[in-house]
Amino acid sequence: MKIAIGNDHAGTEYKFEILKYLEEQNHSVSNHGTDSEESVDYPDFVHPVASEVESKEADFGIIICGSGNGANMTANKHQGVRSALCWTKEITVLAREHNDANILSIPARFTSKPQAVEMVKAFLETKFEGGRHSRRVEKIACK
């Protein structure tokens, strides 16, 4: 599976933990995030992730910033992107099952690193349920 990942300065340590997990699972990763904790602007690192998911160059995206909100709002500007801001494994599972989320937005200042890795694992392993949820997901896109 190909995963695009992006982060700002608040998510750098989290990204390194997540990258380690993704590499252990033999996923192909394109890293668009900063490797520094020096202040940067999250949209510069989130738009490339969302573009890869939008164009289907990547199967899924993972974005990380302090609150997860700014990154999530940025990603959701892209057509075909359904980015979900999640802070627990349970919310992550529901975002995949019910909303067919294709980008996971992680709030680094409100989750632990082990929790973030657990959410990534759940995100990548959980399948979209379809059924009644398909109709709702189709209504998300502006046409």
N, C-alpha and C positions, 0 to 999 in steps of 0.2 A: 504494500500500500504506500502511496506517496502522500506525505504530510508536509504542509507549509507551516512554518512557525515564525512568529514575529513578536517582539517585545520592546518595551521602553526600559529605561534605567531601573524602574521598580521591579521589573520581572526578570532581570538578568540571571540571578541565582536560580530562580525557578526554571528558567529555560534550560540551564545546564543540567539540572536534575531530570527534566523531561526528556532532553536529548539522549541522556544516558539510557533511559528506559526504552525510548523508541529504537535506538541502535541495537539494544539487546533483543528486541523483537524483530529485527531485520527490516524495519521500515526504511524507505527512502525519504530523506528529509531535505527540504530546501529552507535554509535559515536566513530569514530576512531581518532578524532582530539585532539590536546592539549587543556587543559583548562587554560593555562598560557600564558602570553605575553613574557615569556623568550624565547630567540632565539632557534629555533629548525630547523631541516631539513625537508622541505615539503614532499620529497618522502616517508619518514617513515610513513606519515599519509595519503598519497594519494594511495599508492599501495594497502593497505587493502580495500579501497573503490572500486577501480577498480577491484580487485579480486572478491569482492562480486557481482558486476554488471556482470563481465565476467562469473561467475559461475551461475548466475541467482538467487543467494541467496537474492539479492536486486533487486527491480524493477528499481530503479534509484539511481544515486549518485549525491552528491553536494560536491564540493571541493572549498576551499577558501585559497588564498595566496595573497601576496601584489599586484602583477601584474596580477595574474591568469595564466600567461604564463607557469611558471615552473610546476605548478600543472597540467595544461592541457597537456603539453608534456609528463609528467610522466604517466598520465592516459591513454593516447593514445598509449602507448607501449603494452597495453593488447589487445589481440584478442577479437573482438566483442564489444569493447568499442568505442563509438563515443562521445568523450568529446568535448564540445563547450565552448569556451571562449566568454562570453557575458557581456556586460556592459549596455545594455538597455533592456527594456521589449520587444521591437520590434525585436531585434536581437534574443532574447531568443525564441520568438514565431516562427521565421523562422528556427531556429536550430531544433526545434521539427517538424514543418510541413514539411520541405524540406530535412532534414538530419537525421531524426529519432534519434537525440542526446539522449543518455541515461545517460550522466553525464553533469552537469552544472558546469562550472568553473567560479568563481566570483573573480574579481580583487578588493580586499578590499580597496586599496589605490585610486581607481578611481570610486567608487560608494558609495552612502550613504547606511546606514543600511535599511531605508525604501525602497529604490530602490532595494536592494538585496532581501528583502522579496517579493516585487512585482514580481521580476524575478522568484523566486522559485515558487510562485503561478502560474504564466503563464506557466512555464516549466512543472509543474505537471498536469495542466488542458488542455494543448494543445495536440492534437492528430496528429500523422504522417499522411500526406495526401496520401501517397502511390502513385499509378499511375506512371507517368513518373519519379517521385523521387525514386521509388523502384529500378529501373534499376541503377540509379546513386549510391544509397547507397550500392547496391550489389558490385559495382566496387571499393568501398573503401577498402575492406578487401584484404590483400595480400594472394594469394593462390599459 
